[in-house]
């Protein structure tokens, strides 16, 4: 673990877009060691139709079962550094860290799901993903998904408890107001942890993933 965390602290990831130009903030506390605590079953992950980067309809359950899943809601035009860009940077740092640990490789996936179907078409999500969607030497797939419409999205937002509302920002620009939430989902599609911007950090998530895999 020490080697992986040292890598995380010093890693410099080449930016794909502005959302990962800044480093992941340092932790100001020491999280508990893996296996010294229990992650309780919070709720089942909802299912519904999503679109992949080729615009193909898929059931979300295809991306929430059989592996531990880290799923985050974003919208691609978000500029709040403590919002969607932070989730992207944490995922980007976690991917090689997970892949470098033999006990985790092949057991974890990342999912980035847009809650702005009006703007975030599959083409927009391809641009947002960049090479992250196609280059994978880590054994950690990273899927970038959207939905066909607000009607398709609604049951997913309700099921995860993700609130989103449209507001007008500076100069009348449309923005989406939301609290950053990232969901840790076990192999049976049950949510076991929900992170906000305070607790979303590669070290914390790594410890939680290892704790899930150590549980009977």
LUMDO-547031 format. One record per residue: residue in one letter; x, y, z of N, C-alpha, C, CB in turn. Coordinates in steps of 0.02 Angstrom, whole numbers, padded with zeros to 5 digits, always signed. Glycine has a CB too. Example, Ala and Ser with C-alpha at 12.3 -4.5 7.8 and 13.67 -1.06 7.14 Angstrom:
<tibas>
a+00660-00284+00390+00615-00225+00390+00660-00165+00390+00565-00224+00452
s+00642-00112+00354+00684-00053+00357+00645+00002+00394+00704-00030+00286
</tibas>
This chain:
<tibas>
x+00041-00060+00000+00000+00000+00000+00043+00063+00000-00047+00000+00060
x+00100+00063+00038+00140+00123+00044+00166+00145-00024+00199+00111+00092
x+00187+00097-00065+00212+00114-00131+00159+00146-00174+00240+00053-00165
x+00099+00117-00172+00044+00145-00212+00026+00215-00190-00017+00100-00208
x+00025+00227-00123+00006+00292-00098+00060+00343-00113-00008+00290-00024
x+00124+00322-00112+00177+00368-00130+00170+00389-00202+00246+00337-00118
x+00152+00341-00245+00141+00357-00316+00085+00408-00323+00125+00295-00356
x+00029+00397-00285-00027+00442-00290-00009+00512-00268-00085+00416-00248
x+00032+00517-00216+00050+00583-00191+00092+00622-00240+00086+00578-00125
x+00133+00586-00279+00180+00621-00322+00163+00618-00395+00247+00595-00312
x+00108+00585-00413+00091+00576-00483+00076+00641-00517+00033+00528-00490
x+00097+00646-00579+00081+00704-00621+00050+00676-00685+00143+00748-00636
x-00015+00682-00691-00051+00652-00747-00058+00703-00803-00121+00627-00725
x-00040+00683-00863-00045+00729-00920-00118+00747-00930-00015+00698-00983
x-00135+00812-00933-00205+00831-00937-00235+00815-01005-00212+00903-00922
x-00297+00791-01004-00334+00782-01066-00373+00845-01081-00382+00721-01061
x-00404+00874-01030-00443+00935-01036-00430+00976-00973-00519+00921-01046
x-00461+01034-00967-00450+01077-00909-00470+01044-00844-00487+01141-00917
x-00515+00994-00847-00540+00965-00786-00488+00926-00747-00597+00920-00800
x-00432+00905-00777-00382+00869-00739-00315+00905-00739-00373+00798-00767
x-00316+00971-00746-00254+01008-00748-00224+01017-00678-00266+01075-00779
x-00265+01015-00625-00241+01025-00557-00231+00958-00523-00290+01069-00518
x-00186+00954-00474-00176+00891-00438-00234+00876-00391-00111+00893-00399
x-00238+00814-00371-00288+00794-00321-00269+00825-00254-00295+00717-00315
x-00315+00859-00219-00297+00889-00154-00272+00836-00105-00358+00925-00125
x-00227+00858-00061-00201+00813-00010-00253+00799+00043-00137+00842+00021
x-00250+00740+00072-00293+00722+00128-00270+00758+00191-00295+00646+00139
x-00316+00782+00232-00297+00814+00294-00313+00769+00354-00333+00881+00302
x-00322+00704+00341-00333+00656+00395-00306+00589+00372-00409+00651+00414
x-00297+00543+00419-00273+00476+00403-00332+00428+00402-00219+00452+00454
x-00351+00402+00344-00409+00356+00342-00392+00290+00375-00431+00343+00269
x-00443+00254+00400-00430+00189+00432-00402+00139+00382-00494+00161+00463
x-00363+00092+00407-00331+00042+00365-00383-00005+00336-00279+00002+00405
x-00371-00032+00277-00418-00080+00247-00431-00139+00293-00392-00105+00179
x-00494-00160+00296-00512-00218+00335-00525-00205+00408-00461-00268+00328
x-00514-00143+00431-00526-00128+00502-00595-00099+00514-00473-00079+00527
x-00636-00097+00462-00703-00068+00468-00749-00104+00419-00703+00009+00456
x-00813-00089+00424-00863-00121+00381-00898-00068+00339-00914-00160+00424
x-00908-00084+00276-00948-00042+00232-01017-00073+00226-00914-00034+00161
x-01066-00040+00254-01134-00068+00257-01169-00062+00190-01174-00033+00311
x-01220-00102+00181-01260-00101+00120-01309-00042+00126-01298-00168+00110
x-01301+00007+00082-01340+00068+00086-01405+00061+00046-01300+00128+00060
x-01400+00040-00016-01459+00034-00059-01439-00002-00123-01490+00105-00075
x-01487-00033-00157-01471-00062-00222-01460-00007-00274-01527-00110-00245
x-01412-00017-00317-01402+00030-00372-01460+00023-00422-01334+00017-00408
x-01489+00078-00444-01545+00073-00491-01522+00049-00560-01580+00140-00498
x-01569+00029-00600-01555+00009-00669-01596+00053-00715-01571-00066-00681
x-01573+00059-00776-01608+00098-00826-01567+00099-00889-01621+00170-00801
x-01593+00131-00941-01558+00133-01005-01507+00189-01007-01609+00140-01062
x-01447+00173-01030-01395+00223-01041-01369+00214-01112-01338+00216-00989
x-01331+00263-01135-01300+00260-01201-01224+00259-01193-01321+00321-01245
x-01191+00215-01229-01118+00213-01228-01090+00264-01278-01092+00142-01244
x-01025+00264-01288-00994+00315-01330-01011+00308-01403-00919+00313-01321
x-01036+00250-01422-01058+00240-01492-01133+00253-01499-01042+00168-01515
x-01165+00274-01446-01237+00288-01449-01280+00227-01443-01253+00323-01512
x-01251+00171-01423-01290+00109-01416-01324+00108-01348-01245+00047-01425
x-01387+00088-01348-01424+00082-01285-01400+00021-01246-01500+00077-01298
x-01388+00031-01182-01365-00023-01138-01402-00018-01072-01287-00020-01128
x-01414-00074-01038-01440-00069-00970-01383-00049-00923-01472-00137-00947
x-01397-00004-00876-01345+00017-00830-01318-00042-00790-01372+00070-00782
x-01359-00093-00777-01336-00150-00737-01276-00184-00768-01393-00200-00728
x-01267-00176-00833-01207-00205-00865-01144-00174-00837-01210-00194-00941
x-01149-00114-00810-01091-00077-00785-01088-00075-00708-01091-00008-00813
x-01133-00110-00674-01134-00107-00601-01133-00176-00568-01196-00070-00578
x-01121-00229-00607-01120-00296-00578-01054-00331-00595-01179-00337-00604
x-01038-00381-00555-00982-00428-00566-00913-00398-00553-00985-00453-00636
x-00908-00332-00546-00847-00300-00523-00866-00247-00472-00807-00268-00582
x-00819-00228-00431-00830-00168-00390-00829-00108-00436-00775-00162-00333
x-00878-00064-00428-00887-00008-00474-00884+00057-00436-00954-00014-00512
x-00846+00104-00464-00846+00173-00439-00882+00214-00491-00773+00200-00425
x-00941+00240-00474-00984+00276-00521-00993+00348-00499-01052+00241-00529
x-00979+00394-00545-00987+00464-00529-01030+00499-00581-00920+00498-00524
x-01077+00542-00558-01117+00584-00602-01078+00648-00616-01186+00599-00571
x-01078+00670-00679-01045+00732-00699-01085+00766-00753-00971+00717-00723
x-01066+00827-00770-01084+00855-00835-01022+00888-00863-01144+00906-00829
x-01013+00883-00928-00948+00897-00958-00929+00970-00957-00947+00872-01028
x-00977+01016-00949-00962+01087-00949-00953+01115-00879-01016+01126-00985
x-00952+01072-00828-00942+01094-00759-00872+01123-00751-00953+01035-00710
x-00867+01180-00717-00802+01212-00706-00785+01219-00632-00802+01281-00739
x-00828+01196-00588-00815+01200-00517-00758+01151-00500-00879+01184-00474
x-00700+01175-00477-00644+01130-00464-00658+01078-00411-00584+01169-00444
x-00706+01089-00367-00725+01041-00317-00784+00997-00338-00741+01076-00252
x-00802+01001-00401-00858+00962-00427-00835+00910-00476-00909+01008-00460
x-00864+00911-00536-00850+00860-00586-00776+00854-00604-00889+00875-00649
x-00739+00909-00611-00667+00901-00625-00629+00862-00572-00635+00969-00634
x-00649+00871-00509-00617+00833-00455-00630+00758-00465-00641+00856-00386
x-00691+00739-00480-00707+00669-00491-00664+00640-00547-00781+00659-00506
x-00656+00678-00601-00616+00654-00657-00544+00643-00636-00618+00705-00715
x-00516+00690-00598-00446+00684-00577-00435+00625-00530-00422+00749-00544
x-00483+00615-00485-00477+00559-00439-00481+00492-00476-00532+00562-00385
x-00528+00487-00522-00533+00426-00563-00468+00414-00602-00594+00430-00611
x-00442+00468-00630-00382+00462-00671-00322+00440-00630-00367+00529-00705
x-00318+00461-00567-00264+00440-00523-00274+00368-00498-00257+00487-00464
x-00337+00350-00486-00353+00284-00460-00338+00229-00511-00425+00281-00439
x-00350+00243-00573-00347+00190-00624-00279+00154-00625-00362+00219-00692
x-00223+00189-00632-00159+00153-00631-00142+00126-00562-00104+00199-00654
x-00164+00161-00508-00149+00136-00441-00183+00069-00429-00172+00186-00389
x-00245+00061-00452-00280-00003-00446-00247-00055-00490-00355+00005-00466
x-00230-00036-00551-00200-00083-00598-00132-00109-00574-00192-00052-00664
x-00097-00069-00534-00031-00089-00510-00034-00135-00449+00009-00029-00493
x-00094-00148-00423-00102-00192-00366-00131-00258-00389-00147-00159-00311
x-00093-00312-00388-00116-00376-00415-00183-00399-00385-00064-00429-00403
x-00195-00384-00321-00257-00406-00290-00318-00368-00313-00251-00399-00217
x-00309-00312-00348-00365-00271-00371-00375-00275-00446-00355-00199-00350
x-00322-00289-00483-00325-00289-00556-00378-00338-00580-00257-00307-00585
x-00420-00314-00625-00473-00355-00654-00535-00360-00611-00447-00422-00667
x-00537-00325-00554-00593-00330-00508-00631-00264-00499-00570-00355-00441
x-00609-00212-00533-00637-00145-00522-00650-00112-00590-00589-00101-00479
x-00703-00073-00593-00715-00032-00652-00733+00039-00630-00772-00062-00696
x-00725+00086-00675-00744+00156-00665-00800+00173-00714-00683+00204-00674
x-00849+00212-00691-00904+00233-00734-00916+00307-00722-00969+00191-00719
x-00915+00345-00776-00932+00416-00775-00997+00424-00814-00874+00460-00805
x-01049+00449-00781-01116+00454-00810-01139+00527-00809-01166+00409-00771
x-01157+00553-00866-01180+00622-00871-01252+00630-00848-01172+00648-00942
x-01265+00686-00814-01335+00703-00799-01356+00765-00838-01344+00715-00723
x-01327+00773-00897-01346+00828-00941-01356+00801-01012-01292+00885-00941
x-01408+00760-01023-01415+00728-01089-01428+00778-01145-01472+00679-01087
x-01453+00837-01128-01466+00887-01180-01401+00909-01214-01502+00948-01151
x-01348+00915-01176-01284+00936-01204-01236+00877-01214-01252+00987-01159
x-01236+00831-01166-01187+00778-01166-01210+00718-01207-01171+00756-01095
x-01206+00726-01272-01221+00672-01318-01163+00622-01317-01232+00699-01391
x-01171+00563-01347-01113+00518-01351-01052+00550-01382-01132+00456-01391
x-01061+00593-01431-01003+00627-01461-00970+00674-01411-01025+00667-01523
x-01010+00710-01372-00981+00754-01321-00945+00714-01268-01036+00796-01289
x-00971+00657-01251-00939+00614-01201-00874+00585-01228-00986+00558-01178
x-00871+00571-01293-00809+00547-01323-00755+00600-01318-00820+00526-01397
x-00774+00662-01330-00726+00717-01325-00703+00726-01253-00756+00782-01352
x-00749+00719-01206-00734+00726-01135-00687+00670-01112-00798+00726-01094
x-00700+00610-01135-00660+00552-01114-00590+00555-01143-00693+00488-01135
x-00583+00579-01205-00518+00578-01238-00492+00507-01242-00469+00623-01200
x-00426+00501-01233-00396+00435-01240-00411+00389-01181-00321+00442-01247
x-00439+00416-01127-00455+00374-01069-00503+00318-01086-00483+00417-01013
x-00546+00329-01134-00596+00280-01152-00568+00223-01195-00653+00313-01189
x-00510+00233-01225-00484+00183-01271-00417+00153-01247-00475+00214-01340
x-00376+00192-01213-00311+00167-01190-00319+00137-01120-00259+00223-01190
x-00306+00073-01114-00312+00041-01048-00260-00015-01042-00383+00013-01037
x-00206+00001-01009-00156-00050-00994-00159-00070-00920-00085-00025-01011
x-00210-00049-00886-00215-00058-00814-00261-00115-00793-00238+00006-00782
x-00302-00139-00839-00353-00189-00820-00411-00159-00782-00322-00242-00778
x-00418-00092-00787-00473-00057-00754-00513-00020-00807-00445-00007-00699
x-00567-00049-00832-00607-00015-00884-00639+00048-00856-00660-00062-00912
x-00642+00099-00898-00673+00163-00880-00725+00178-00934-00620+00221-00874
x-00789+00173-00915-00844+00184-00962-00872+00254-00953-00899+00131-00952
x-00884+00288-01008-00914+00354-01008-00983+00348-01040-00869+00406-01047
x-01034+00365-01002-01103+00352-01023-01145+00415-01019-01134+00298-00979
x-01199+00415-01057-01249+00468-01052-01317+00435-01060-01237+00524-01107
x-01369+00475-01066-01436+00448-01076-01469+00481-01136-01479+00458-01012
x-01523+00451-01158-01557+00475-01217-01595+00540-01205-01604+00422-01244
x-01620+00549-01143-01663+00606-01129-01667+00616-01053-01733+00597-01159
x-01696+00671-01034-01708+00683-00962-01755+00631-00933-01737+00753-00951
x-01801+00607-00975-01848+00555-00951-01811+00489-00936-01903+00543-01003
x-01762+00472-00977-01722+00412-00964-01677+00421-00904-01681+00395-01025
x-01655+00483-00893-01609+00497-00838-01644+00497-00770-01575+00563-00850
x-01705+00521-00769-01740+00534-00705-01740+00475-00656-01811+00553-00719
x-01756+00414-00678-01756+00359-00629-01687+00343-00602-01785+00297-00660
x-01635+00357-00640-01568+00346-00615-01550+00397-00561-01516+00348-00672
x-01567+00460-00574-01555+00512-00523-01594+00497-00460-01574+00581-00550
x-01657+00478-00468-01699+00463-00409-01671+00403-00371-01771+00449-00431
x-01651+00352-00408-01627+00291-00376-01562+00301-00337-01617+00238-00427
x-01519+00344-00363-01456+00358-00328-01462+00415-00278-01402+00374-00380
x-01518+00452-00281-01524+00510-00236-01480+00568-00256-01508+00490-00166
x-01470+00576-00321-01428+00630-00347-01473+00688-00369-01384+00606-00407
x-01471+00744-00331-01511+00803-00347-01474+00847-00397-01528+00842-00284
x-01510+00871-00447-01482+00917-00497-01536+00967-00515-01458+00878-00560
x-01516+01031-00520-01563+01081-00545-01526+01129-00590-01597+01118-00486
x-01562+01154-00638-01534+01201-00687-01540+01272-00660-01569+01194-00755
x-01485+01310-00664-01484+01379-00643-01451+01421-00697-01447+01387-00575
x-01456+01486-00689-01422+01532-00734-01361+01561-00699-01469+01589-00757
x-01303+01550-00727-01241+01574-00698-01224+01643-00724-01185+01526-00712
x-01161+01664-00718-01138+01728-00743-01154+01737-00817-01064+01736-00732
x-01174+01797-00835-01191+01814-00904-01248+01770-00931-01129+01806-00949
x-01289+01744-00886-01347+01705-00908-01331+01636-00932-01381+01741-00962
x-01269+01613-00921-01250+01547-00944-01284+01493-00903-01173+01538-00941
x-01309+01441-00936-01343+01386-00902-01291+01344-00864-01382+01342-00952
x-01306+01331-00800-01265+01287-00760-01310+01237-00724-01223+01328-00710
x-01280+01183-00702-01316+01133-00664-01291+01133-00593-01308+01062-00696
x-01336+01147-00547-01319+01149-00476-01328+01079-00446-01362+01200-00437
x-01275+01053-00413-01278+00986-00386-01225+00978-00332-01269+00932-00441
x-01234+00929-00290-01182+00909-00242-01145+00850-00273-01212+00891-00172
x-01079+00854-00276-01040+00799-00303-01052+00735-00262-00966+00817-00305
x-01071+00682-00297-01078+00617-00265-01046+00564-00310-01153+00601-00252
x-01006+00522-00279-00976+00465-00313-00994+00403-00272-00898+00473-00321
x-01015+00350-00307-01044+00292-00274-00997+00231-00282-01113+00276-00303
x-00982+00199-00226-00946+00136-00226-00996+00080-00223-00895+00132-00167
x-00996+00037-00275-01047-00014-00284-01013-00082-00284-01087-00003-00350
x-01039-00130-00246-01008-00196-00244-01028-00238-00304-01027-00231-00179
x-01003-00300-00305-01013-00343-00364-01085-00363-00374-00971-00406-00357
x-01127-00354-00323-01198-00371-00328-01242-00310-00339-01221-00407-00265
x-01211-00255-00362-01246-00193-00378-01280-00162-00317-01298-00206-00432
x-01245-00165-00260-01269-00133-00199-01221-00076-00182-01274-00184-00141
x-01247-00016-00170-01206+00041-00151-01180+00031-00080-01246+00108-00157
x-01114+00037-00071-01083+00026-00007-01052+00089+00024-01031-00028-00013
x-01040+00140-00018-01014+00203+00007-01032+00258-00042-00937+00200+00018
x-01042+00319-00015-01057+00378-00057-01008+00432-00036-01132+00402-00048
x-00969+00456-00084-00918+00507-00070-00942+00575-00094-00852+00488-00104
x-00928+00626-00054-00935+00695-00078-00865+00722-00088-00976+00740-00027
x-00859+00787-00103-00794+00815-00119-00745+00813-00060-00802+00887-00142
x-00771+00809+00001-00727+00808+00060-00691+00741+00066-00768+00820+00124
x-00724+00686+00051-00696+00620+00062-00675+00584-00002-00745+00578+00099
x-00686+00615-00060-00666+00583-00123-00592+00594-00134-00708+00612-00182
x-00553+00542-00121-00481+00545-00128-00457+00475-00146-00446+00571-00063
x-00406+00469-00189-00383+00402-00208-00366+00356-00149-00323+00408-00252
x-00334+00383-00098-00316+00340-00041-00377+00313-00005-00272+00379+00008
x-00427+00356+00006-00488+00335+00039-00524+00282-00002-00534+00394+00051
x-00530+00293-00067-00566+00246-00109-00528+00179-00113-00576+00275-00180
x-00462+00182-00120-00423+00120-00122-00434+00078-00058-00348+00136-00130
x-00433+00112-00001-00444+00075+00062-00513+00043+00063-00436+00123+00122
x-00563+00079+00038-00631+00052+00038-00637-00007-00011-00681+00106+00020
x-00606-00002-00068-00607-00058-00116-00575-00120-00086-00571-00040-00182
x-00517-00111-00055-00484-00168-00023-00526-00197+00034-00416-00147+00003
x-00560-00153+00071-00604-00177+00125-00660-00220+00098-00633-00117+00164
x-00690-00199+00041-00743-00240+00011-00717-00308-00010-00774-00204-00049
x-00658-00310-00039-00631-00373-00063-00609-00418-00006-00573-00360-00110
x-00595-00390+00052-00575-00429+00110-00635-00457+00148-00532-00388+00156
x-00694-00430+00136-00753-00451+00174-00773-00521+00153-00811-00402+00164
x-00800-00562+00199-00822-00629+00181-00883-00627+00135-00838-00670+00244
</tibas>
